[in-house]
Amino acid sequence: MQYIRDNRRKIAYFSMEIGINQEIRTYSGGLGILAGDTIRSAADLSIPMVGVTLLYRKGYLHQQLDSNGWQIEGPDEWKIEEFLTELPNRISLRIEGRYIYIRAWRYEVTGVSGDIVPVFFLDADLPENAERDRLLTHHLYGGGEYERLAQEKILGIGGVRMLRNLGYTDIERFHMNEGHSSLLTLELLDLEATKRGSSEINYSDVDAVRDKCVFTTHTPVSAGHDIFGLELVEQVLRRQEFRKMPEVFCHEGKLNMTYVAMNLSRYINGVAKKHGEVSRTMFSTHDIDSITNGVHVSYWTSVSMQAVFDKYLKGWRKDNYELRYTLNIPNEAIWKAHQEAKKKLIALIGETTSRVFDADVFTIGFARRFTQYKRGDLIFHDMNKLIRIAEDSKGLQIVFGGKAHPRDQMGKDIIQRVVRHSKVRSEKLKIIFLPDYDIELAKILIPGVDLWLNTPEAPLEASGTSGMKAALNGVPSLSTLDGWWIEGHVEGITGWSIGEDDKAKPQGESSQRHAESLYEKLKTKILPLFYGRLANYQHIMRNSISLNGAFFNTQRMLQEYVLKAYYL
C-alpha cells in the first residue's frame, strides 16, 4: 500500500548530496544538510515529495590532521545494506555511446505524524557495467570534469527515468536543489517530444518543461556553478541540442548548468533576501525571488533543550512557530539545558583530545567548510590582542571544526593556521580543532558553545545555516552582516554584528576592520555581559530561540515553497 500511495506524489526533489543520516555518508556540508532538513520537514508537513540523489560508497572524505595540522583525506565508507533497501528496478542511459545500468536504493524519512517521504539513491556500481563506470558514483564531488558530468547525467536524466520506472509518472514539480541536477530538464524535454510523436525537441517543449521545474541557486561564488566545454558534453552526452538551441543550454559558448536550470524553470530563488539581490545582479536576465533557508527544529535541538520545550511549549514539533513563546520560559530552565549541552561538549573534548575545558568559561564555536571567503582564522588576525582580551576577563575557549575540499589548498592552509594557533600558551585562552566534523559532532558542538562565530566576506555567504542551528539552542551569533544574519540580526537582542553593512566598500578590504570589530564586541559587549550580567545574557539566549529559531526553520521555508513555487 505504501508504494501505491507513493506513486501519487507530486514533487520530486533532486539534490547532488543529501545529509539525511549520520551514517549515510552522502553529504559534504551545507547543501546536503539543507536537503536532509528539507525532506524531514516535508515528511512532518505531509507534503507529497520524493527525494532523488546519488549513492556515494566512499562518501565525501574522512578527515585526519597530521602533526603539522595539515588535512589528510581518506575514503569515508559506510555499510549501505544496514540503512538502505535495494530495489529490483533498473534503468539504463548512454555515456560516450555505451549503456550504463543504474539501480536504486530506498530510504524512508518518517515525519512527526507518521507520514513518509521516500528518498532514492542512484547507484552505478553494478556487475553489468565496466569497472570505470562502476566507480562513477563512488565519491561525492570526486574525479575531474568527465566524472562530474557523468554523475550529473546519472542524477538528472537517470533520476527522472528511475522515478518513472518506479511508477512516479505524474510528478508535477521537479525541484532542482542547485544546478547539478539540471540535466533532468533534458529528459523532460525528450518526454514532451515523445508525446508529440517526435524524436526532436522544440521550443513548445521548452515551455511545457519550464512549467514543471523549480530551481534554487545556492552560491554567489562563480566557481560554484558547474560549466562544461561543448566537446566534453558531446563526448559524454552524445546530444546536438546544445549547439542547436544554445540560448536554452549554453552561456558564453559552454554548457552552464545554472543557466540550464534557470532557463527551464518557472520559479527561481536564492536562499536569503541578500542572496536574492546578489543573484539578480549576477543573472540580470532572469526573474529571481528569495526564500531564506532554515533548519529542521527538532533534529538540531539538543536533547536537554528539547526537554524544556516539551515541558513549556506543547506542540512545538508540529508547529515550529510555538518557539515564539520561548520568552515565557524561565531563564533558569534555558540556562540549565544549555549547561547540560555544554558539559557534553566538554566531555567529548576531553575524551578525544585529553584537553581540559571548563564549563564556567565563555566558549566560542566556529564550524563549517573551510575555504578562503569564510575566513576561518579571522579571530587570530591579532593574536596578542586576542590573548589580552582573554586574560583581562575570566577566560576564553574556542572550539573549531570543519573540512576543506581536497583540492582547496587555501582552505587547508587556514585549517593548518587554526591548529597552529591552538598551541598557544595562555592560561586564559584555550583553542581546539576537532577533526572530521560531521552531523553527530555538529549536534554536540553547536548547542555546547556560548556564542556562534561566523566571519564570511560579504556578499559571498549565500545563506549559512549553522547559526540557525545555534539559535535553536539558545546560542547567539557574532557574525558579519551577510547571508541569513542580515535578517536575523538585532544588535544586542539576538546577537551581535561584526562590522557594519559593507555593501558600499570594496570587497577584499574588510578583514582588518572586521577583526577589530570582532575584538571590540568581545571585549566591551559580550564578555562583560556573560561574566558580569549573566541574566541579561540569558535573555539574549531566549531571544535567539524566540525570534530566530521560530522563523529560520525548514517548516517555514517549505511553506513558502508550497505557496510560491509548488502549487501556484
N, C-alpha and C positions, 0 to 999 in steps of 0.2 A: 504493500500500500504506500510505503514511503516513496518508492520510485514513481508511482502514478501521481502522487501529489507533487513530487519534484518536477515532473515534466510540465507542470503548469507555471513554472517560474518565468518571470518576465524580464529580469535584469541579470545580465552577465557581467561580472566584474573581473577584468583582466589586469594582472599585475606581474611584473617580472619576478618579484620577490614577495613573499607573504610570511610575516613573523607571527604565526598562529600558535606555536607551542615551542617552549624552550628546547625540546629535544628534536624538533623537526628543523634541521639546520638549513633552511631555505630563505634566509634573510641576512642582510648585512647591516642595516641601520634604519634610519627614519622612514624611508619609503616603505619598506617591508613591515615595520611595526605599525605604521598607519594603516596599511592594508589589513593586517590582522585585527586591529581595533575596529575598523570599518565593518568587517564581516561579523565580529562579535555583536556589534550594535544592530546590524541588520537582523541577526537572529533574535535579539531582545525585542526589536520593534516589529517582528513578523513581516519584514519586507521580503518579497518573493525573489530572492537573489541566489545566484550560484557563482562561485569563485573559480577562476582558472589561473594556474601558474605552472612553473616547471619544477621538476623534481631534481634537486642537486644532491647526488650521492656523496660528494666530497664537501658539500657545504660551501661556505664563503672562505673563512680562514680561521685557524686556531692560532692565537697569538701567544708568543713567548717573547721574553726580553733577555738578551744576553747580558753579560757582566757590565757592558758599557751602556745598557739601556736601549740597544738597537732592536727594533721589532724583527722577529723571525716568524715567518708564516709556515704553517703546516696544514694538511687537509683536516677538515672538521667533519669526520664521518659519523654516521648515525645509523641506527637499526630500523630500516624502513618498515619491515613487516610488523614491528611492535606498535606502530602508530597508524599505518595506512592499510587500506584494504585494496588489493589488486583486483581490477575489473577485467573480464574477458574481452572487452571491446578493443578493437584495433583499427587504426586509420593509417593511411599512407600519404606521403607527399614527396615531391621530387626536389632534390637538391643536386645541382650540377647534372641534371638529367637522369639521375639514378633514384630509385624509390627507397625511401626510408620509412620504417614502420614505427609507429608510436602507440604506446599503451597508456592507460590512465590508472591512477591510484586515487581512492576516495577517502576523504576525511570529513567528519561531521562536526560542526560547531553548534552547540545547543544553547539557546537563549534562556533568559531568566524565566520565561513562561513555558519553556519546553519546545519551542519551535526550533527547527533545524535549518542551517544553511550548509549545503554540501560544498566542498572545495575539491577540485580535481587537479592532480599533479601529473603533468605530462612527462613521459619517460622514454628516451630513445635507446636505452640500454637493453636491447633485445638480441637474441642469438641470430635472428634473421638479418640483422644489419652488419655491415662491415665494421671492423674494430674502430676505425676513425669515427664513424658515425655513432657508435655506441657511446663514445666519450662526449658527444656534443652537450648532453645535459648533466654532465658530472659536476661542473664548477659554476657557481654563480659569478657572473661577470669575468669568467675565465677566458683565456686564449686571446687571439687577435681579432681583427675585423671580420675575417671569414667566419670564425666561430660565433662571434656576436650576431652577425646577420643570420646565420643558420639558426641560432637559438631564437631569434625574433620571428623567423618564419615558422618555427615549430610552435611558439606561443600564439602568434596571431592567426595564421592560416590553419595550423594544426588544431588550435583551440576551438575555432568555430566548427571545424569538421568533427572533432571529438564530441562536442556538445550535441550536434545533430545525430551523430551515431548513437549517443546515449538517450536520444529521444527528446532533446530540448529543441524542438523545431519552431516554437512560437516566441522566441525571445524578442522583446520589443525595444530594449535598450542595451547597447553594448558600451560599457563604461571602461575607457582606457585610462588606467592609472599610470600616467607618464607615457612617453612615446614609444616605449619598447614593444608594445603590442599593436602598433598602428597598422601592421600588415593584415590584421583581421579585416580591415576595410576592403582589401583586395579580394579576399574570399567572398565577402558580402556582395561586392560588385559582380563577381562571377555568377553568384546565385541569382542576382537580378537579371543578368543577361540570359541565363538559362531559362528563366521564367518567360522571357520574350522569344525563346526558341533560337537564340543566337549564341555563338561562341566568342563574340567580341563585345566588350563593354562600350557604352557610350555615355553621353552626358545626362541622359534621363536616368540612367542607373546611378550616377553620382548623386542626383537629387534624392533618390529613394534611399540610398545608403546614408546620406547625411542626416536624414530624418531619424535614423535609428541610433546614432552614435553620440556619445558624450566624452569629452576629453578634459582631463585635469593635468595641467602642467605644474611641475614642482620646483623648477630651478631657474633663477635669473642668471646663472653662470653659463656662458655659451658652450663650454666644454661638456656640459651635462646633457647636451642634445645630440642624439646619435645621427651621424651623417656618413653616407657611404658613396663611393665613386660608382658611376654607372657601369664601368667594366666589371667590377666585382658583383654588382647587382645582377647584371645579365648572366654572369657565370653561375651564380648561386640560384637565382630565381627563374632564369630562362623565360623572361617575360619582356615584351616590347612596349607595353603601355607607358613605361616611364619616359620613353622618348616620344611616343605618340601623344601623350597627354601630360607634358611637363608642368603645366600650370597646376595640375592636381597633385602630382607626386614629388616634384623637384623644387629646389630653391638654389639659385646660383649654380645650376648645372649638376647638382648632385641629389641623390635621394636623401631627403631630410625627414626623419621620422616624426619630428614635431610638426612640420608643415603638413605632412600627410594627414596626421590626426586632426589638425585644425581645419584643413580644407574639407574634411569629410565628417565634421561634427556639427550637430545642431546647437550644441551648447558647449562653451569652453570656459574654464575657470582657473584662476590662480588660487593659492591656498592661504592667503591673508589679504586684507584690504590693500596694504602697501604692495604686496606681490602682484596683485591685480593691476595696480598702476604701472609698476615696472614692466609687466608683461605687455600691457597695451602700448608702451613705448617701444619695446623690442619687436612686437608684431603688430605694427600700426594698421595693417590692412584687415585685421580680424577684430571682431567684437568679443572682448574677453571680460567676463564677470569675475567675482571672487566669492569663495566660500571658505571661511577660515577653518583650518584644521582643528581637530580635537583629539582626545584620548578616551579610551574606554574606562569609565569611572571605577567600577568595582574591581577590574583586573589590576589597576595600577595603584589602588589604595591599600596601604599596609593593613595587615590583619588587625593590629591594635586599633587603628583608626576606623576600620570597618565596624568593630565592636561598638565604638562610640556612636557612629551613625545609626547602627541598628537600634541603639537604645533611645536616641533622641529624634531621629528622622525616619519615621516609618514610611516605607515605600520608596526610599531613595534609589534603590537599584532599578526599579521600573521607571521612575521619573527622576532623572538626574537634577531637575530644577529644584527638587526638595533641598538640595545642598544650599540653596539661598538662605535657608533658615538656620544655618550653622551659627549665625550671630546670636541665636538663643541658647547655644550650648555653653556651659560654664568654661572659662579659660582653663581651669584646673583639669577638666576632662580632656581637652585637646592637648594640653601640655603633657599629661601623664601618658597618653597614647604616643605622642611624639618621642618622649624619652624612652619608651619601650623599643621603638623602631631604631632609635639612636644607639641603644645598648646592643641591639642585634648587629648593627653595622660594626661597632667597635669590637665585638666578639669575633666577627668574621676577619677583621683586620689582624687581630691577634693570632687567630688560628692559621692564617695563610701567610703572614709575613713576620710574625713574632714582634711586631711593633706594638707599643702600648699607647693607646689613645685614651682620652679622658672624657667621660660623658658630660662633665661640667664645663668643658672648654668649647668655645664657639667654633663650629665646624662648617667649612665651605665645601660644596660639591661641584665638580665640573666633569661631565662625562658625555661624550659624543664622538662622532667621527673626527679624526684629526686630519685637518687639511689647512692650507695656509690662511684662507679667509676667516676661519673660525678662531684663529689667534689663541690657541690653547695655552700659550705661555705668556699672555699679556700681563698677567698678575705679577710676573717676575721681571717686568720692564726695569724696575729699580729695586734690586734685591735688598739693598741696605735699608731703603725706606720701608719695605715690607717687614723686615726684621724689627725695625724700630716701632712700627705700629703694633706688632705682636707683643713686644717687650714692654711697651707703655700701657698695655692693657693686661688682662688676666690670661692672655694666651690666644693662639690661633692655630687651628688644624685645617688642612686642606686635603681633600681626597679626590684623586683623578682616576678616570677610566676612559677607554675608547681605543679604537683601532684606526690605522691608516690603510688605505688601499695599497696592495702590494707594489703598485707602480708609482705611488705618490711619495717620492723621496723627501719632499719638503714636509709632508705630514709626519714621516718617520723622524725627520730631524727635530721636529717640535716635541714628539714623544721623548726622544733622547734628552732634550734640554730639560723637560719636566723631571725625568728620572734623575738627571744630574742635580737639579735643584733640591730634589727630595733628600739629598745627603747633607743638607745644610746643618751646621752645628749651632743650634739655638735651643735653649730650654723652653722658650715660649712659642716657638714656631715648629710645627711638625707637618711634614708633607709626605704623602704616599701615593704611588701609582699602582692601581690594582689591575693586573693584566687580564686579557681575554674577556672583556666586557661583553655581556650578553643579557638576555631577558631576566634571568634569575638574579644576576648581580645588580642589574638596574633596579629590581624590585626591593633590594636591600639598601643600595647606596642612596637612591633618591629620597626615600622617606627618612633616612637616618641622618641627614645633614640639617643644619640650621638655616642655611642660605644657599640658593642655587645661583651659580655664576654662569653667565653667557656673554661671550665677547665677540660676536661676528662683526666683520667690517661691513657697514651698511653700504648699499642695499642688497647685499649678497645672500642674506638669510631669507629664503622664501617664506618659511613659517617658523619651523622649530616646534617640537612638542615636548621636549624634556622638561621645560619649565612649567608646562601644563600639568605634567605628572607630579612635579614638586608641589604645585599649588593644591592639588587634591589632598595632599598630605600635610597641609599647613606650612609648607616651606616657601617663604617669599623669595622673589628673584632680585638679583642685581644684574642688570643687562643693558647692553647698548640698545638704543631705540631702533629696532629692526624686527621684521617678521611679526609674529603674533604679539610681541611685547608692546608694540605701539598701541594696540587695542587693549591689552590687559593691564598696562601700567597706570597706576595712580600714585604719584610720589608720596612716600611715607604712609601709604594706605595699603597697597598690595605689594609693595617692594620699592625698589629704587632704580633710577636710570644711571647708566654710565654715560656721561656727556649729555649733550643736547641733540636735537634733531640736526644731523649733519648733511641734510639733502642739498644745501647750498654750498657746501665746502668740497674741495677737491678730494676725490677718492684716493686713498693711499696715504693721506697725510694726517690721519687721525689717531695713530697708535699712541703717540706721546700724550696727546690731550686726553685720550680715554684712560690711559694708565694713571694719569694724575687725578682724574675724576674718580676712578675706582678707589685709589688710596684715600682721597678726601672723604668719600662716602663711608668707607670703612672706619676711618679714624674719628670723624666728627659726628656721624649719624648712627651707624649700625652697631658698632661695638659698645659705645656708651649706652645705647638703648638696651642691648641684650644684657650687659653686665650691671647696669645701673637702674633701669626701669623695666624690669622683665615683664610686668603686667602689660605695659604698652606694646612690647614686642609680641606678646601672646595675642594681643588684639589684632595686630597685623597678620599673624598666622591665621586667625579666624577669618579675616577679610579675604585672604588668599583663597580659602575654600569657598566662602560665600559668594564673592564677586567673580572669581576666575574659574574655580572648579565647577561651579554651577553652569557656566556658559561654554567654556572651552573643552567640550567633550564631543565624542563621535555621535552621541544620540542627537544633540542639537544639529551637528554637522549633517548627518544623514537626513534629518527632517528638512533641511534646506535643499539637499539634493533632490528629495522627493518632490518638493514644491517647485523648484526652479528647473530641474534637468530631466527627471524621470517621467513625470506624468503630465507635463504641460503640452 
